[in-house]
Amino acid sequence: MGLSDKTLGGWVRDARPDPHGALDGQPFDVQRFDELAQLRVQNRELLARNHRLTQERDFLKKTTAYFATPANPIGGSK
């Protein structure tokens, strides 16, 4: 992927919390945590929206197929 070992190691070190809630030996970064929490909420909302849109699409496909088939009138002549 073109990443150096040093870069990847830095990312791993930054992502690994210590027992006191600090990241990479630094005090816990509230702004970084808030951003992550917001992204998780946004992701949940987008997943729910995607699920709803998928259901609507599937329903519309079924109704289109139903109305596209020729109707057989009861008691009609041949």
MOUR-V680683 format. One line per field, one symbol per residue. ss: DSSP state (h for helix, s for strand, l for the rest). psi: psi as a letter, one per 20 degrees, with the letter a starting at -180 (. if undefined). burial: + if it has 24 or more other C-alpha atoms within 12 Angstrom, else -. A space follows every 50 residues. Layout:
# MOUR-V680683
ss = ???
psi = ???
burial = ???
This chain:
# MOUR-V680683
ss = llllhhhhhhhhhhhlslllllsllslllhhhhhhhhhhhhhhhhhhhhh hhhhhhhhhhhhhhhhhhllllllllll
psi = ijqqhggghgggghioqrijjqpkiqqpoggggggggghgghggghgggg gghgggghghgghghgiiqpqoppjrq.
burial = -------------------------------------------------- ----------------------------
